[in-house]
Amino acid sequence: MPRRLPLYVERNYVKGHTYLSFRKGKGPRIRLPSDPTSAEFMTAYQAALTGQPAPVASGGVTRAAPGSVAALISSYKASAEFIALRETSKAQYNNRLETIREDHGHRTVTGLSRERIVVGILQPYADRPGAALDTLKKLRILIRHAINIGMLKHDPSLGIKRPKLQRIRSWTDDEIAIYRKKWPLGTKQRLAFELFACTGQRRSDVVRVAWSHIADNKIMVVQQKTGRRLMIPLHGDLVAALAAAPREHVAILTTAYGRPFTVDGFSQWMRDAITSAGLPLECQPHGLRKATGRRLAEAGATAKMVMSILGHTTLAEAERYTEEADQAGLAEDAVIRLQGHKANRVTQTAPVSLGKARKEKGKST
């Protein structure tokens, strides 16, 4: 029994050969690849269904059909916005964009709708909220580019909720003590830990810190993500860790082969050190950045003080990082201040100075 064909696809028999073609109503007949199960067939079928030209093969390479998601990705990667990205950001973008191109490049941009994005593009990542969120972010970048170049008139992703991620939590003081006990001063694991815990920086910044960045009892950090230049006073714990570390390279942190870490290699190395200390998977390197914000807040630092260390540009970001501060301790301090404020209040005038006593209700003079 012949395979059932998609809508508007028909079989044509010419001189003993069977061909597949697309024809809607009395419109033109469009030749399609002969294998209805192939990717080439689906690409050509989608183009015919939406009135777009079919992809053109050139030198064995299929060029993206005009108006397709694949064509939009190519256009975006040639834009000034993409070219201006840092090389590390370009690599991250490329990974996700190529996945979108491979899975959905045949779709037409005008055919994108809220329902198709949710069901067709995001639903396969239902068990991977991180990948779903990154896909949605990159889709919205592509959609914004499509609007800028006239391929779309509105944003079909409006109203789509961001997938909820399990938030990275701050390390507790007990977990910090356990790690320090496992890795004493003089080990690279301890040095890396103190760089995290005493500066509150991201892994991409910690891994690039060099000995030349330390001067006048301060450490200079140029944040890779924001470009902000920070001068952070050295905490005593970090001073001790640096004093116990050998200076074998320009970089403070190096591999077992004496070379600088890559960001991914450093992350895995820290993961191994954390696991060896017997700490749970919830103790992530980024959680030390949050622990710095928490401990600063518990020490009475204001949100702007926290921003000066962590490098945040908005108060909302700083408050998010300090939300795990010791609520009980902060509440106790707040009540003590309230009681002190009330006790120190002095009435400006004594009751006797007000003249005649107030008339009592129901009595006349």
Secondary structure, DSSP 8 states (H G I E B T S, - for coil): ------TTEEEEEETTEEEEEE--TTS--EEE-S-TTSHHHHHHHHHHHTT-----EETTEE---TTBHHHHHHHHHTSHHHHTS-HHHHHHHHHHHHHHHHHHTTSBSTT--HHHIIIIIIGGGTT-HHHHHHHHHHHHHHHHHHHHTTS-SS-TTTT-------------HHHHHHHHHHS-TTSHHHHHHHHHHHH---HHHHTT-BGGGEETTEEEEE-TTT--EEEEE--HHHHHHHHTS---SSBSSB-TTS-B--HHHHHHHHHHHHHHTT--TT--HHHHHHHHHHHHHHTT--HHHHHHHH--SSHHHHHHHHTTS-HHHHHHHHHHHHHHHHHT---SS-GGGG-S----TT---
